[in-house]
Each structure stands twice: as structure tokens, then as C-alpha cells.
Amino acid sequence: MLFPTVEYALFFMLALVLGWGLLRWHRAHKLALLALSYIFYGFWDWHFVPLLFGLSAWAWLCTRGIQRGRLRRLWLILGAGGSLGLLAHYKYTAFFLQNVVDLAALAGLRLPLAVESPLLPLGISFMTFHAISLMMDAWRRKLDERLDFADALLYVAFFPQLIAGPILRASSFLPQLRQPPDPTRIETGRALQLIAIGLFKKVVIANTLATLIVDDVFANPAAMSASQVLLGIYGYAAQIYCDFSGYTDIAIGCALLLGYRFPLNFDSPYVSASPQEFWRRWHISLSTWLRDYLYIPLGGSRRGEARARLNVFVTMLLGGLWHGAAWNFVAWGAWHGLLLAGHRVWDGVWRVRDDAWRRSTAWLWAARLLCFHAVCLGWIFFRAESFEAGWSVLTRLASGPWQADLPLGPVLCVLAGIALQYLPARFMLRLQLASMRWQPLLPGAVFALALVLIEVLGPSEPAPFIYFQF
């Protein structure tokens, strides 16, 4: 059930009716949202609904053990270990065994192992992150009340964020479940605006780029000119931003209409002038999760600068492996780890100097361009089907020839995807404030008109969200 479909529109209308219709009965309201979340997940494959329930129940059981105060460390180890073990079974077992077989073959040994990957449940990584966040927040004593079983289930399974985030912190979302939503505080205009912008990003920009240039370039780079390959790389940078941030906008808007608030997940990442700034703006809920639950437990920057650079590299390497059990994702994570560690060295060298040129507008734009192209280089391996496929894209880019054979549609979509991030924040704020002063029916009419335009401008077939595979 994809967001930009009639099926989801009908489903969400049912969620609005049930959610607000049962508001007087708070527990029934939450149970209805929980049931709808399981229906939403089961729409793809009912066989994995027990997995979702089991992981959520396990997280609740271990969190209650942590909250009781006895054997807290044991409960945390059991809870996190069990959750990560489940993730490893579905996502990494086949990858690990296949590499064992390949290494044995290099040594002249033939192992009698038949390596088959199990069917990967949708959103398994995001479920695991939520389960671990629940236990870690209890361990850090950020959950001051006894955890309710239904609340734990709904926290993990709440349908707007279930498949592709954003990653919610238990300490910020569970307090919202303790009181019924206040219908007088629903920002309807902002919610509809977010949904419309998200649909435009996803349907018009991301889907168009995928169908007109990106898929063809990464499927067969040898058949493309170097200029088309470069456009495909830029196209994927714009596509993944519009695809994922569009999903997040829709998820935040849907949650707002139901009375719940999600955190900001993207903040114009391609305006970044450094790798650190990029990860403060890109998939913010993931980058802060990696910081709080990997980088800091590894020691953070508490043990000196050299150890901090190693910790950030290991964190990004594991972050790359989290995205996919393949060497191209390991390469992507390692590349960003090198960028972050290398920039720490660079910044440390220049921090003691007060050079005016580093504060100039020219340097800011040079740093932005450099950072953007470093990120695009990583996107090649993120998008490619394998490390070898990513390398073939790079070699085709380097071999030339360069030709003026660029299709206009993808060029305009790339420019639009990048330009969206340079819109002043005050512009969107003014638009939200203006919509709050409109007559009650006007936001709905504008939203309906926006949906018609998106339907006309976008491709005929909806494409899955990129992050569904993770």
C-alpha cells in the first residue's frame, strides 16, 4: 500500500474516521490505530505480521525488565541481542555465508553450502531500531512511567513511519500516547501542505527521474555517454532526496492529521558545506540514532581525537552495512566514514588559524560544491546493484566521450530537486501562517487542486519508495 495510491487514500480516510471517532475512549482510539497499523503492514504480506508483533512484544518484555530495576543489564543484553539477532538472520546470514564460501573457493576449498537469502520483511531495520530505542531509553531512565503493552506495540508499528521511518524516539513519542490528541491543536493547513509537497517530490520529481534517466544509466552504463552517466548520478542524488524526504513529509503530515508529531528528518542536506553538516541535515533521525546508540557507546570523542576519528569511521561503516548486506553498501559507509574522519583532520588543522577566506561567500559555495560531489560519488555505490556495477558506472564516467545529448525533462527535474533545498525557510513558514488564516474549505480545495496537478505531471505508474528495501 504505497502512499501515492487510491488504496492508501481510502485507508487513511478510515484511519481518520476511526481515530477521531473514538477519541472519547482513549484506549479504544489507540487500539484502533494499532489494528490499522497491522492491517497496513499486512497489506504487503500477512506472513510477517506475527514477526512485527513478536518483536514488539519482546521489546516490551525486556523494557519492563529494565524498568523493574533488577538485572537491568541482563535484560538490555537479552533485548538488544535478540532484536539484532533477528535482524541478522533475515538480512546478513546469507551475505556472511556467501563470503565464507567465496573465501574458501579462493583457498581452493569447496564448501557444501547452499546459500539462500530468506525473504526480507519490509521495514525490518526500522522495527529493530524502534525496539532498541525503547530498551535504551528505559536503560537511560528516560521513560519515567510503567510501559503499557499496547503503547509499546503502537510505538513500534504506528503505520505512518512503519516501513521507512522517520525513526521515533520512545522518550518523545510515548508521552504523546498517554493523553488523547487535542483536536483544537491540529495544524491541518501545515499537514496538507506537507502531504502535497511530499507527493510532488515523490511522484513528479523522483519517479520522473527514475523512469527517464536513473534506472537506464545504472542498468547499462556502457550504453550511455559520459554526460548521460553524469546526469544519471546527479539524477539519483535528486531522486533519493525527493523520494525519501517526500515519504517523510507525507508521514509527518498524516501523523499530524491524526494528532501526533514526528521529528524533522531532512533539512536541505545539499546546501551542506561539510560532511558533518550533511549528516546533521540528511535522515536526521538515523544520524542521531547512530550517534547516540553507536558512536557515543564506542567512546565518542572522549578518548582523544584519533579514537574519535576511528569511532566515526566504524559508526558509518556499520551504518552502511545496516542499509544492505552487500559490499557496495559497505563501500558507501566506508566512504562517508573517511569523509567524516578526514574532515575532522582538515578542520583541526585550520581551526587554530583565523583565515578570512574561509569565511567568504566564495569559499562557502566552493565547499558546498565539493561536499555535494563527494556525496554524489557515494551515491553511485548506494544505487548500484553491486560493487562491480558501481565501479562500471565510474569507469564509464571517466572514459568519455562527452556529448550534448541530455534530455530536457531529467535536467529540469534535477534542477528542481536541488532548488527546493534553497527555498528560504521563512517562505514555507509564511505559507503555513497564511494557510491558517484561510476559510475552512479553502485549504481542502487547494490541496485537491494540487493532487490533480501532481497526477497530471507525474508518470502513470507509481514506483516503490527507495527506503522500503531497508
C-alpha positions in Angstrom: 0.0 0.0 0.0 2.0 2.9 -1.3 1.3 6.5 -0.1 0.5 7.9 -3.6 -2.3 5.5 -4.3 -6.1 5.4 -4.1 -5.8 2.4 -1.7 -3.8 4.4 0.8 -6.2 7.4 0.5 -9.2 5.2 1.3 -7.2 3.5 4.2 -6.2 6.9 5.6 -9.8 8.2 5.5 -10.8 5.2 7.5 -8.0 5.9 10.0 -9.1 9.5 10.4 -12.8 8.4 11.0 -11.9 5.8 13.5 -9.1 7.7 15.2 -11.2 10.8 15.8 -14.5 9.0 16.2 -13.0 7.0 19.2 -11.2 10.0 20.8 -13.5 9.9 23.8 -12.4 6.4 24.5 -8.7 6.8 24.6 -7.7 3.2 24.9 -10.1 2.2 22.1 -8.6 5.0 20.0 -5.1 3.6 20.4 -6.2 0.0 19.8 -7.9 1.1 16.6 -4.7 2.8 15.4 -2.8 -0.4 16.4 -5.2 -2.6 14.4 -5.0 -0.3 11.4 -1.2 -0.4 11.6 -1.2 -4.2 11.4 -3.6 -4.1 8.5 -1.3 -1.6 6.8 1.7 -3.8 7.3 -0.2 -7.0 6.4 -1.3 -5.4 3.1 2.1 -6.4 1.7 2.5 -9.8 3.3 0.4 -11.2 6.2 3.0 -13.8 6.9 5.2 -11.2 8.6 2.6 -9.7 10.9 3.4 -12.2 13.7 7.1 -11.1 13.3 6.1 -7.5 13.9 4.0 -8.4 16.9 6.7 -10.8 18.3 9.5 -8.2 18.0 7.3 -5.5 19.6 6.2 -7.9 22.5 9.9 -8.9 23.1 10.9 -5.2 23.3 8.1 -4.5 25.8 9.0 -7.5 27.9 12.7 -6.6 28.1 11.9 -2.9 28.7 9.7 -3.9 31.6 12.5 -5.9 32.9 14.8 -2.9 32.7 12.3 -0.6 34.3 11.8 -3.0 37.3 15.5 -2.3 38.2 16.7 -5.9 38.8 19.1 -7.4 36.4 18.8 -4.3 34.2 22.0 -5.0 32.2 20.9 -8.6 31.5 17.5 -7.5 30.2 19.2 -5.0 28.0 21.7 -7.5 26.6 18.9 -10.1 26.0 16.6 -7.5 24.4 19.1 -5.8 22.1 20.8 -9.1 21.3 17.6 -10.8 20.4 16.4 -7.9 18.2 19.8 -7.7 16.4 19.9 -11.5 16.1 16.5 -11.4 14.3 17.7 -8.7 12.0 20.9 -10.6 11.3 19.0 -13.8 10.4 16.9 -12.1 7.8 19.4 -9.6 6.5 23.0 -10.8 7.0 23.2 -14.6 7.3 23.2 -15.3 3.6 25.8 -12.4 3.0 28.1 -13.9 5.7 27.8 -17.5 4.4 28.3 -16.5 0.8 31.5 -14.6 1.7 32.7 -17.7 3.6 32.1 -19.8 0.6 33.9 -17.3 -1.7 36.9 -17.1 0.6 37.1 -20.9 0.8 37.0 -21.1 -3.0 39.9 -18.7 -3.2 41.8 -21.0 -0.9 41.0 -24.0 -3.2 38.3 -25.4 -0.9 34.7 -26.2 -2.0 32.2 -26.0 0.9 29.0 -27.9 0.6 26.8 -24.9 1.5 23.7 -23.9 -0.4 23.3 -20.2 0.4 19.8 -18.8 0.0 18.6 -15.5 1.3 15.4 -15.5 3.3 12.6 -13.2 2.1 13.3 -9.9 3.7 10.4 -8.4 5.7 9.6 -4.9 4.8 10.8 -2.3 7.3 12.7 -4.9 9.5 15.6 -2.5 10.1 13.2 0.3 11.2 11.3 -2.1 13.5 14.6 -3.2 15.1 15.7 0.4 15.6 12.5 1.2 17.4 12.7 -1.8 19.6 16.3 -1.0 20.6 15.4 2.7 21.2 12.6 1.6 23.5 15.0 -0.5 25.6 17.8 2.0 25.5 15.6 4.9 26.6 14.4 2.7 29.5 18.1 1.9 30.3 18.9 5.6 30.4 15.8 6.2 32.6 14.1 8.4 30.1 10.8 6.5 30.5 9.5 7.6 33.8 6.2 5.7 33.7 5.4 2.0 33.6 5.3 0.9 29.9 1.9 -0.1 28.7 1.8 -3.2 26.5 -0.5 -1.6 23.8 1.6 1.6 23.8 4.8 -0.4 23.1 3.1 -2.2 20.2 1.8 1.0 18.7 5.1 2.8 19.1 6.9 0.1 17.0 4.0 -0.4 14.5 2.4 3.1 14.0 1.7 3.0 10.3 2.9 6.4 9.0 6.5 5.6 10.0 6.4 1.8 10.0 8.1 1.0 6.7 10.6 3.8 6.2 10.7 6.0 9.2 11.4 8.6 10.5 12.9 6.7 13.5 10.9 7.8 16.5 12.4 8.0 20.0 10.4 6.2 22.6 11.0 9.1 25.1 9.4 11.6 22.7 6.6 9.5 21.2 5.3 7.5 24.2 4.3 10.7 26.2 2.1 11.6 23.2 0.2 8.3 23.7 -0.6 9.0 27.3 -3.2 11.7 26.5 -5.7 11.8 23.7 -4.9 14.2 20.9 -6.3 17.7 21.1 -8.5 18.4 18.0 -8.2 22.1 18.6 -4.4 22.0 18.1 -4.3 20.1 14.8 -2.4 22.1 12.2 -4.5 21.0 9.3 -3.1 23.5 6.8 0.5 22.5 7.6 -0.3 18.8 7.4 -2.0 19.2 4.0 0.9 21.3 2.8 3.4 18.7 3.8 1.5 15.9 2.1 1.1 17.9 -1.1 4.9 18.8 -1.1 5.8 15.2 -0.3 3.6 13.9 -3.2 5.1 16.4 -5.6 8.7 15.4 -4.6 7.9 11.7 -4.9 5.5 11.5 -7.8 6.7 14.3 -10.1 10.4 14.6 -9.4 11.6 11.2 -8.0 9.5 9.0 -10.2 10.2 11.0 -13.3 14.0 10.9 -12.7 13.8 7.1 -12.1 11.9 6.3 -15.3 13.6 8.8 -17.7 17.3 8.6 -16.8 18.5 7.0 -13.5 17.3 3.4 -14.0 18.7 3.2 -17.5 22.1 4.6 -16.5 22.6 2.2 -13.7 21.2 -0.8 -15.6 23.6 -0.3 -18.6 26.1 2.5 -18.2 28.1 1.2 -21.2 25.2 2.2 -23.5 25.3 5.8 -22.3 27.6 8.7 -23.0 29.7 10.1 -20.2 27.4 13.2 -20.0 24.3 11.0 -19.6 26.0 9.0 -16.9 26.8 12.2 -15.0 23.2 13.3 -15.4 22.1 9.9 -14.1 24.3 10.4 -11.0 23.0 13.9 -10.4 19.6 12.5 -11.1 19.9 9.8 -8.4 21.1 12.4 -5.9 17.9 14.4 -6.6 15.8 11.3 -6.8 16.8 9.8 -3.4 16.3 13.1 -1.7 12.9 13.8 -3.2 11.9 10.1 -2.7 12.8 9.8 0.9 12.2 13.3 2.1 8.9 13.2 0.2 7.9 10.0 2.1 8.9 11.7 5.3 6.8 14.8 4.5 3.8 12.6 3.8 4.3 10.6 7.0 4.7 13.7 9.2 1.6 15.2 7.5 -0.5 12.1 8.1 0.6 11.8 11.7 -0.3 15.5 12.2 -3.8 14.9 10.9 -4.1 12.1 13.5 -2.9 14.3 16.3 0.7 13.1 16.6 4.0 14.8 16.0 7.0 13.3 14.2 10.6 14.8 14.3 12.1 16.7 11.4 14.1 14.2 9.2 15.5 16.3 6.4 16.8 19.9 6.5 18.1 20.8 3.0 21.1 18.5 3.0 22.5 19.5 -0.3 23.3 23.0 1.0 25.8 21.5 3.3 29.4 22.7 3.2 31.0 19.8 5.1 30.3 16.0 5.7 29.4 16.8 9.3 26.8 19.3 8.2 25.4 16.9 5.6 24.7 14.3 8.3 23.1 16.8 10.5 20.7 17.5 7.7 20.2 14.1 6.0 18.0 11.4 7.5 18.4 13.2 10.9 16.5 10.5 12.8 19.0 7.9 11.6 22.2 10.0 12.0 21.2 10.9 15.6 20.4 7.3 16.3 23.8 6.2 15.1 25.4 9.0 17.1 23.6 8.1 20.4 23.5 4.3 20.2 26.8 3.6 18.3 29.2 6.5 18.2 28.8 7.5 21.9 28.8 4.0 23.3 32.0 3.3 21.3 33.6 6.2 23.2 32.7 9.2 21.0 35.4 11.9 21.3 36.1 11.2 25.0 39.3 9.3 24.3 41.2 11.7 22.1 40.9 12.8 18.5 42.5 9.7 16.9 40.0 7.5 18.7 37.1 9.8 17.7 38.1 9.5 14.0 38.2 5.7 14.4 34.8 5.7 16.1 33.1 7.8 13.5 34.6 5.6 10.7 33.3 2.4 12.4 29.9 4.0 13.0 29.5 4.9 9.4 30.8 1.5 8.2 28.1 -0.2 10.3 25.6 2.4 9.1 26.4 1.3 5.5 26.1 -2.3 6.4 22.7 -1.6 8.0 21.4 -0.3 4.7 22.2 -3.5 2.9 24.1 -6.8 3.2 26.3 -6.1 0.1 29.8 -4.8 -0.5 28.6 -1.7 -2.3 26.8 -0.6 0.9 29.9 -1.3 2.9 31.9 0.8 0.4 29.3 3.6 0.7 29.5 3.5 4.5 33.3 3.4 4.5 33.4 6.4 2.1 31.3 8.5 4.4 33.4 7.4 7.3 36.5 8.5 5.5 34.9 11.8 4.6 33.9 12.5 8.3 37.2 11.4 9.7 39.2 13.3 7.0 37.2 16.5 7.6 37.9 16.2 11.3 41.6 16.3 10.4 41.2 19.1 8.0 39.1 21.1 10.5 41.6 20.5 13.2 44.5 21.9 11.1 42.6 25.1 10.2 40.8 25.7 13.5 43.9 27.3 15.0 44.1 29.8 12.2 41.8 32.7 11.5 41.8 32.9 7.8 39.3 35.4 6.4 39.0 33.4 3.1 37.3 30.5 4.9 34.5 32.9 6.0 34.0 34.2 2.5 30.9 33.6 0.3 33.2 32.2 -2.5 34.6 29.6 -0.1 31.2 28.7 1.2 30.0 27.9 -2.3 33.2 26.0 -3.2 32.7 23.9 0.0 29.1 23.2 -0.9 30.0 22.1 -4.4 32.8 19.9 -3.1 30.6 18.3 -0.4 27.8 17.7 -2.9 30.1 15.9 -5.4 31.6 13.9 -2.6 28.1 12.8 -1.6 27.2 12.0 -5.2 30.3 9.8 -5.5 29.0 7.8 -2.6 25.5 7.6 -4.1 27.0 5.7 -7.1 27.7 2.7 -4.9 24.5 3.1 -2.9 22.4 2.9 -6.0 24.3 0.2 -7.9 23.2 -3.4 -7.7 26.7 -4.4 -6.7 30.2 -3.0 -6.1 31.2 -4.1 -9.6 28.2 -2.4 -11.1 29.1 0.8 -9.2 32.7 0.6 -10.5 31.4 0.2 -14.1 29.5 3.5 -13.7 32.6 5.2 -12.5 34.8 3.8 -15.3 32.2 4.8 -17.9 32.1 8.4 -16.5 35.9 8.6 -16.7 36.2 7.1 -20.2 34.1 9.7 -22.1 33.3 10.9 -24.6 31.2 13.9 -23.5 28.3 14.8 -25.7 25.5 17.4 -25.6 22.8 14.7 -25.6 21.0 15.4 -22.4 17.2 15.1 -22.2 15.5 18.2 -21.0 13.0 16.6 -18.7 15.5 15.0 -16.3 17.7 18.1 -16.4 14.7 20.2 -15.2 13.9 17.6 -12.5 17.4 17.6 -11.2 17.4 21.4 -11.0 14.0 21.4 -9.3 15.1 18.8 -6.7 18.2 20.8 -5.8 16.4 24.2 -5.9 13.8 23.0 -3.4 16.5 23.0 -0.8 17.4 26.6 -1.4 13.9 27.9 -0.7 14.2 30.2 2.3 12.7 28.7 5.5 10.7 31.9 6.0 8.9 31.3 2.7 7.5 27.9 3.9 6.7 29.4 7.3 4.8 32.3 5.7 2.9 29.9 3.5 1.9 27.9 6.6 0.8 31.0 8.5 -1.2 32.2 5.5 -3.0 28.9 5.2 -4.0 29.2 8.9 -6.0 32.4 8.1 -7.9 30.8 5.2 -11.5 29.9 5.3 -12.0 26.3 6.5 -12.8 24.9 3.0 -10.1 26.7 1.1 -7.1 24.5 2.3 -9.0 21.4 1.1 -9.7 23.0 -2.2 -6.1 24.0 -2.8 -5.0 20.5 -1.7 -7.4 18.9 -4.2 -6.1 21.1 -7.0 -2.5 20.2 -6.0 -3.4 16.5 -6.2 -4.8 16.9 -9.7 -1.7 18.7 -10.9 0.6 16.1 -9.4 -1.4 13.3 -11.1 -1.1 15.1 -14.5 2.6 15.9 -14.2 3.8 12.5 -12.7 4.4 9.2 -14.5 1.4 6.9 -14.8 2.9 4.0 -12.7 3.8 4.6 -9.0 7.3 3.5 -8.0 8.1 2.0 -4.6 9.9 4.2 -2.1 13.6 3.6 -2.2 14.0 3.0 1.5 11.4 0.2 1.6 14.2 -2.2 0.8 16.0 -1.3 4.1 
